[in-house]
């Protein structure tokens, strides 16, 4: 029964991440549910189980912090990430768990003007994912880094990093991740003066947007097209 509840907490956190791009309010509600379940599991854990329960709760807190960021509740996000990092201090020390929290935190840092801290966080996450031989996580982290660097730092370097991330994507497995990477690549190409390549990539992703039919993504695409 406890394993089923563990899976429910993990499912809630992952679902909140997906919902963040379509329905932030619902994402926040689901993330809160994930935190509540994870907190209950943490409080029920036996001493030898506490480190793993702390890792799980830290991830749920970080996901909740990310939904707060999306909703511009930066104080709520700050508190959630502080709590997540404190929990990791008592966790298993698993590099992947820490890297997942750092990846989510990096977007919050960028949105609050801490670009150097954001780059440091995402670079630490990338190193950890590579060390743990997690290519899909490496791919997602590279795309996060490239996305952060576009508006906040260097569009040329951003484009290079996004291309590296795209080389690792299995588009059949995660078509939206590929779409996000190409969408942000267009921004970086345009800002760095590569306007023809930006236009070519824009035309390339039009059919993907229509196929995935995410209303929020389609609005973003129309804005980008304009």
N, C-alpha and C positions, 0 to 999 in steps of 0.2 A: 504493500500500500504506500509506503514512504517513497519507493522508487517511482511510483506513478505520480505522486505529488511533486517529486523532483523534476520529472519530465514536464509536468504542467507549468512549473515555474520557468523552466528553460523555454518552453513553447511560448509563454506569455511575453518573455523578453524579446525573443526573435520576432514575434508578431508585431510588437511595438515598434521595432526597428523598421519593418516593412511599411507599417501604417504611417510612419513619420512623414513620408513623402506624399501621401494621399489625404490623410485625415489626422492632422496633428492633435486635435482635441481627443479623438478616440485613441490615438497612440498614447497620450498621456494617461488616459484611464486604464488602458491595458498594462502600461508600465507600472502604474501604482499597484495593480493587482499582482503583477509579478513580484514586486517588492514585498507586498504583504505575505505572499506565499513563502518567499525565500526567508523572510524574517521568522515566520512560524517554524520553518524547518531548522533554521539556525538555533532557535530557542529550544527545540526538541532534540538537538544533536547530542550524542554522547561525546565525552571528552576527545576520543580518538577521531571522531567524525567532524569536530568543530572546524579544523582548518579547511576542509573541502566545502563545508557549509558556508564558511566565510568567503571563499572564492565565488561561490554561486551568488551569494547576496551582494557581493561587490559588483558583479556584472549586472545584476538587476538594478542596483542603484545607479550605475553608470548609464544604463539605458534610460532610466527615468530622468537622469540629468540631461541626457541628449534631447529628450522630448521637451523638457523645460527650456532648453536653448532654442529649439525650433519655435516655441511659443513666446520667445523673448523674455522669459522669466529667468533672468541671469542670476539672481540671488538664489533661486531654487536650484538652478543648475550647479552653481558654485558649492552649495551645501551638499548636494548629492555626490559630486565628484570627491569632495573632501572625505565624506563618509566612506565612499568606495575605496579610496586609497588607504584609509585607516584600517578597513577590514582586510585589505590585501596584506598589511603588515602582520596580521595574525593568521593568514592563510597558509596554503601549502608551499608558496614560493614558486608555483608553476609559471614559467615565463609567458605562456600563451594567455593565461588569465590576466596577467598584468598588462600585456600588450593590447588585449581587447579593450581594457579600460583606458589605456593611453590613447588609442586610436579615437575613441569617442571624445575624450577630453580635448584632443587637439583641435577639433572643430569649435568647441566652446572657447578655447583660448584664442583662436583666430577671430572669432566673432566679437570678442571683447578686447581686441587690439593687442593681444600678447603674441604677435606673430613669431618672435624668436622662440618663445616657449612652445608654441604650437609645432614648429618645425622640429624642435628637440624631442617633443613627445612622439610625433609620428615616426621620426628616425629610429627612436628606441623601439617602437612597436615593430617596424620593418626588420630590424636586426633580430629581434626575438622570434618573429615568425620564420625568418630564414634559418635561424639556429634550430628551431623545432621542425624544420622541413614541412612547412605549411604553405604550399604554393598559392592556394586560393586566398588565404589570408594576406600573403605578401602582395598579391595582385590588388586586393581591395585597399590595402594600406598605401600602395603606390598611387592609386587613383585618388585616395584622400589627400595625399601629399601634393600631387599635381594640381588638384582642385584648390587647395589652400594657397598655393604659390601663385596662381594666376592673378587674382585680384589684389593680393596682399604683398607680393614680392616680385618675382621675375617671370614674365609670361613666356619667354623663350625656354627657360629651364622647366617651367610648368609643362609646356608642350612636349618636351623630351621625356619627362617622367610619365606623363599620361600615355605616350606611345609605348614606353616600357611596360606599363601596366596592361595595355591592350594586347600586347604580345602574349601575355599569360592567361588571358580570359578564354574560357570555353563559352562561346556565345550561346550555344545550345543549352548549357547548364544554367547560365545566368544572363539572359538577354538584356535585362534592365541595367545591370552593372555595365555592360558594354555600351549601352545607350548613354548612360550618365557620363562615362569616360569620354565618349565622342562629343557629347554636348559641351562638356567643359573644355575639351580640346579645341573646339571651334572658337570659344572665347579667347583662349591663349594664342591661337594662330592669328586671329584678327588683331589682337592687341600688339602682337609682335611684328605685324606688317605682312604676314603671309595670307593675304586676303583671298587669293585664288584657291589655295588649299582649303581655307576655311569654307569657302562657298561649295567646293567639291564635297567636303565632309558633311555640310549641311544638307545637300541633296541626297547624300548617301543615307542619312538617318531618318529622312522623311517617312519612308515606308515602314521603318521600325516603330516610329511613333504611332502610326496608323494601326499597325498590327497589335501593339501592346494596349492601345486605347486607354491610357491613363489620363483622365481629364486635366489633372494638375500639370502633368508633363507636357500635354498638348498646348496648354496655355504658355508654359515656359518656352516651348518650341516656337510658337507664333511670335512671342516677344523677341526671341533670338533671331528669327527670320527677318523681323522688321529692322 
